[in-house]
Amino acid sequence: MYTYQTIEGIPDASTLDLLLETYTALFEDAKLDFFVDRIHSKDDLIINICYQHTTLIGFKIGYRYDENTFYSWIGGVLATRNCSKIDGTSA
């Protein structure tokens, strides 16, 4: 069973920890300080999260780049999972 959550703004500490765990699992060259700094410094941050049962398995993060542009920054789904709806497609 999949559940989805949208967060507008900076996530709470426990959710940020889960995002960091997933980020480091997805990206070999993960830069934790950069990731956290960007989350805390961008306006109109939106985070879409996918959980399988209670496990965070995917996310997509974007923010307002300028008054006319929303920048889709980073995201992914753990390879051992299937959460196609996170990218807007049907499951």
N, CA, C and O of each residue as an XYZ file, in Angstrom:
364
protein
N       0.837     -1.177      0.000
C       0.000      0.000      0.000
C       0.883      1.242      0.000
O       1.826      1.345      0.784
N       0.571      2.173     -0.877
C       1.310      3.417     -0.982
C       0.479      4.558     -0.422
O      -0.739      4.598     -0.590
N       1.149      5.474      0.239
C       0.520      6.718      0.657
C       1.421      7.858      0.193
O       2.628      7.692      0.021
N       0.805      9.008     -0.003
C       1.508     10.157     -0.545
C       1.291     11.354      0.363
O       0.234     11.511      0.974
N       2.311     12.189      0.438
C       2.243     13.379      1.274
C       2.883     14.537      0.510
O       3.919     14.370     -0.133
N       2.268     15.684      0.585
C       2.848     16.901      0.038
C       3.132     17.848      1.193
O       2.262     18.127      2.018
N       4.363     18.336      1.235
C       4.780     19.281      2.267
C       5.112     20.596      1.577
O       5.890     20.628      0.624
N       4.521     21.668      2.060
C       4.845     23.000      1.567
C       5.713     23.669      2.613
O       5.274     23.887      3.742
N       6.941     23.996      2.246
C       7.874     24.595      3.184
C       8.829     23.555      3.740
O       8.910     22.430      3.247
N       9.544     23.955      4.768
C      10.575     23.107      5.368
C       9.913     21.976      6.158
O       9.018     22.231      6.964
N      10.341     20.738      5.937
C       9.743     19.613      6.675
C      10.214     19.596      8.127
O      11.219     20.213      8.480
N       9.460     18.875      8.961
C       9.882     18.724     10.355
C      11.157     17.879     10.410
O      11.536     17.246      9.425
N      11.805     17.878     11.560
C      13.113     17.229     11.712
C      13.075     15.740     11.385
O      13.994     15.229     10.745
N      12.033     15.038     11.811
C      11.986     13.589     11.555
C      11.799     13.299     10.071
O      12.393     12.354      9.552
N      10.988     14.092      9.381
C      10.808     13.906      7.938
C      12.089     14.261      7.195
O      12.455     13.584      6.234
N      12.772     15.316      7.629
C      14.038     15.679      7.001
C      15.065     14.555      7.152
O      15.815     14.270      6.218
N      15.101     13.927      8.310
C      16.004     12.788      8.509
C      15.693     11.653      7.540
O      16.604     11.052      6.971
N      14.404     11.359      7.351
C      14.014     10.308      6.405
C      14.389     10.683      4.972
O      14.838      9.836      4.200
N      14.202     11.957      4.622
C      14.598     12.420      3.290
C      16.106     12.276      3.089
O      16.555     11.863      2.020
N      16.881     12.615      4.109
C      18.339     12.485      4.022
C      18.759     11.030      3.840
O      19.663     10.737      3.057
N      18.109     10.123      4.556
C      18.415      8.692      4.404
C      18.143      8.233      2.975
O      18.953      7.527      2.374
N      17.004      8.636      2.444
C      16.632      8.230      1.087
C      17.550      8.889      0.061
O      17.978      8.243     -0.896
N      17.850     10.162      0.256
C      18.762     10.897     -0.625
C      20.120     10.218     -0.705
O      20.653     10.045     -1.801
N      20.690      9.832      0.425
C      22.007      9.181      0.419
C      21.941      7.781     -0.204
O      22.919      7.319     -0.790
N      20.797      7.111     -0.078
C      20.639      5.799     -0.712
C      20.515      5.930     -2.231
O      20.941      5.039     -2.966
N      19.940      7.027     -2.698
C      19.713      7.219     -4.129
C      20.926      7.765     -4.881
O      21.145      7.416     -6.041
N      21.701      8.605     -4.236
C      22.770      9.324     -4.931
C      24.125      9.029     -4.304
O      24.368      9.357     -3.143
N      25.008      8.405     -5.086
C      26.352      8.074     -4.608
C      27.130      9.313     -4.186
O      27.907      9.271     -3.232
N      26.919     10.410     -4.895
C      27.658     11.644     -4.627
C      26.871     12.612     -3.739
O      27.056     13.826     -3.829
N      26.005     12.083     -2.892
C      25.153     12.903     -2.028
C      25.987     13.865     -1.191
O      26.987     13.484     -0.582
N      25.553     15.112     -1.177
C      26.193     16.149     -0.372
C      25.159     16.629      0.643
O      24.318     17.473      0.334
N      25.230     16.088      1.846
C      24.203     16.333      2.860
C      24.073     17.798      3.225
O      22.958     18.308      3.331
N      25.185     18.486      3.419
C      25.118     19.905      3.782
C      24.440     20.719      2.691
O      23.619     21.590      2.978
N      24.783     20.433      1.438
C      24.169     21.126      0.310
C      22.662     20.881      0.276
O      21.876     21.811      0.094
N      22.274     19.632      0.451
C      20.862     19.239      0.445
C      20.083     20.007      1.520
O      19.046     20.606      1.233
N      20.585     19.986      2.742
C      19.906     20.649      3.859
C      19.900     22.163      3.657
O      18.875     22.807      3.885
N      21.018     22.739      3.235
C      21.082     24.183      3.010
C      20.073     24.625      1.957
O      19.409     25.648      2.120
N      19.961     23.859      0.886
C      19.023     24.238     -0.171
C      17.579     24.162      0.334
O      16.773     25.046      0.040
N      17.257     23.133      1.075
C      15.903     23.007      1.618
C      15.560     24.198      2.522
O      14.430     24.687      2.512
N      16.530     24.650      3.289
C      16.285     25.749      4.226
C      16.371     27.135      3.582
O      15.988     28.125      4.204
N      16.865     27.218      2.356
C      17.094     28.542      1.775
C      16.165     28.911      0.624
O      16.183     30.058      0.177
N      15.366     27.990      0.137
C      14.555     28.270     -1.047
C      13.125     28.663     -0.677
O      12.540     28.150      0.276
N      12.587     29.595     -1.469
C      11.214     30.052     -1.280
C      10.235     29.090     -1.942
O      10.539     28.474     -2.964
N       9.061     28.975     -1.343
C       7.958     28.189     -1.912
C       8.369     26.748     -2.219
O       8.075     26.215     -3.289
N       9.050     26.140     -1.263
C       9.499     24.756     -1.371
C       8.302     23.808     -1.339
O       7.403     23.967     -0.513
N       8.291     22.840     -2.222
C       7.261     21.794     -2.228
C       7.965     20.445     -2.294
O       8.836     20.221     -3.135
N       7.570     19.552     -1.391
C       8.146     18.212     -1.332
C       7.012     17.203     -1.453
O       6.076     17.214     -0.655
N       7.098     16.339     -2.445
C       6.155     15.234     -2.588
C       6.869     13.970     -2.127
O       7.988     13.682     -2.550
N       6.202     13.225     -1.254
C       6.800     12.029     -0.662
C       5.892     10.837     -0.916
O       4.667     10.952     -0.883
N       6.514      9.691     -1.170
C       5.790      8.433     -1.312
C       6.269      7.470     -0.233
O       7.470      7.269     -0.053
N       5.325      6.883      0.474
C       5.615      5.868      1.486
C       5.041      4.533      1.027
O       3.954      4.480      0.451
N       5.768      3.469      1.281
C       5.214      2.132      1.151
C       5.024      1.657      2.579
O       5.989      1.429      3.308
N       3.781      1.514      2.960
C       3.404      1.286      4.355
C       3.934      2.476      5.157
O       3.417      3.580      4.989
N       4.921      2.307      6.007
C       5.455      3.446      6.778
C       6.875      3.826      6.359
O       7.514      4.649      7.015
N       7.373      3.234      5.271
C       8.737      3.478      4.820
C       8.755      4.497      3.685
O       8.072      4.320      2.677
N       9.531      5.557      3.847
C       9.687      6.539      2.778
C      10.513      5.891      1.670
O      11.654      5.483      1.890
N       9.923      5.801      0.475
C      10.616      5.130     -0.630
C      10.912      6.058     -1.799
O      11.652      5.686     -2.710
N      10.342      7.264     -1.788
C      10.599      8.182     -2.887
C      10.203      9.597     -2.538
O       9.379      9.835     -1.655
N      10.810     10.535     -3.255
C      10.476     11.942     -3.043
C      10.779     12.743     -4.306
O      11.542     12.308     -5.168
N      10.169     13.913     -4.397
C      10.455     14.898     -5.438
C      10.387     16.261     -4.767
O       9.424     16.563     -4.062
N      11.412     17.088     -4.987
C      11.496     18.397     -4.354
C      11.654     19.466     -5.425
O      12.429     19.309     -6.369
N      10.917     20.544     -5.269
C      11.031     21.693     -6.165
C      10.791     22.974     -5.391
O      10.368     22.956     -4.235
N      11.072     24.094     -6.057
C      10.901     25.394     -5.403
C      10.775     26.487     -6.459
O      11.066     26.281     -7.637
N      10.328     27.670     -5.993
C      10.205     28.818     -6.899
C      11.599     29.317     -7.239
O      12.381     29.654     -6.349
N      11.908     29.363     -8.522
C      13.200     29.843     -8.996
C      13.175     31.358     -9.191
O      14.094     32.074     -8.792
N      12.103     31.815     -9.811
C      11.858     33.245     -9.954
C      10.351     33.428    -10.064
O       9.597     32.470     -9.889
N       9.911     34.625    -10.347
C       8.467     34.868    -10.333
C       7.704     34.112    -11.413
O       6.480     33.997    -11.339
N       8.418     33.593    -12.424
C       7.754     32.878    -13.513
C       8.112     31.406    -13.612
O       7.592     30.701    -14.478
N       9.000     30.925    -12.732
C       9.532     29.575    -12.913
C       9.511     28.776    -11.614
O       9.968     29.243    -10.570
N       8.969     27.560    -11.702
C       9.081     26.594    -10.606
C      10.134     25.586    -11.035
O      10.016     24.976    -12.098
N      11.164     25.407    -10.215
C      12.286     24.533    -10.546
C      12.094     23.168     -9.896
O      12.004     23.064     -8.673
N      12.033     22.134    -10.709
C      11.954     20.763    -10.225
C      13.380     20.309     -9.959
O      14.113     19.974    -10.891
N      13.778     20.296     -8.682
C      15.183     20.172     -8.321
C      15.695     18.737     -8.276
O      16.571     18.375     -9.061
N      15.171     17.921     -7.380
C      15.761     16.604     -7.164
C      14.690     15.628     -6.707
O      13.695     16.023     -6.100
N      14.899     14.360     -7.001
C      13.975     13.339     -6.537
C      14.378     11.979     -7.031
O      15.290     11.839     -7.846
N      13.695     10.987     -6.536
C      13.943      9.626     -6.963
C      13.129      8.646     -6.152
O      12.514      8.995     -5.144
N      13.140      7.415     -6.614
C      12.447      6.315     -5.941
C      13.462      5.193     -5.770
O      14.187      4.859     -6.707
N      13.516      4.621     -4.595
C      14.452      3.528     -4.339
C      14.238      2.410     -5.350
O      13.096      2.058     -5.644
N      15.296      1.857     -5.876
C      15.247      0.888     -6.972
C      14.467     -0.377     -6.636
O      13.898     -0.995     -7.535
N      14.426     -0.771     -5.392
C      13.736     -1.998     -5.014
C      12.248     -1.774     -4.800
O      11.527     -2.689     -4.404
N      11.797     -0.573     -5.059
C      10.390     -0.227     -4.835
C       9.743      0.175     -6.146
O      10.425      0.400     -7.146
N       8.415      0.265     -6.133
C       7.673      0.734     -7.285
C       6.642      1.734     -6.804
O       5.690      1.382     -6.107
N       6.840      2.970     -7.179
C       5.926      4.023     -6.744
C       5.727      4.986     -7.900
O       6.025      6.174     -7.780
N       5.224      4.481     -9.015
C       5.167      5.260    -10.242
C       4.315      6.519    -10.111
O       4.543      7.483    -10.842
N       3.351      6.537     -9.210
C       2.486      7.692     -9.095
C       3.235      8.948     -8.660
O       2.750     10.056     -8.887
N       4.404      8.800     -8.041
C       5.143      9.969     -7.557
C       5.562     10.884     -8.705
O       5.735     12.085     -8.496
N       5.727     10.346     -9.910
C       6.106     11.210    -11.030
C       4.895     11.630    -11.866
O       5.053     12.132    -12.979
N       3.702     11.428    -11.339
C       2.502     11.875    -12.011
C       1.836     10.831    -12.888
O       0.762     11.088    -13.432
N       2.441      9.660    -13.042
C       1.822      8.618    -13.843
C       0.916      7.769    -12.953
O       1.008      7.835    -11.727
N       0.073      7.002    -13.549
C      -0.808      6.155    -12.745
C      -0.076      4.892    -12.308
O       0.815      4.396    -12.998
N      -0.470      4.389    -11.155
C       0.158      3.178    -10.600
C      -0.376      1.944    -11.279
O       0.033      0.831    -10.948
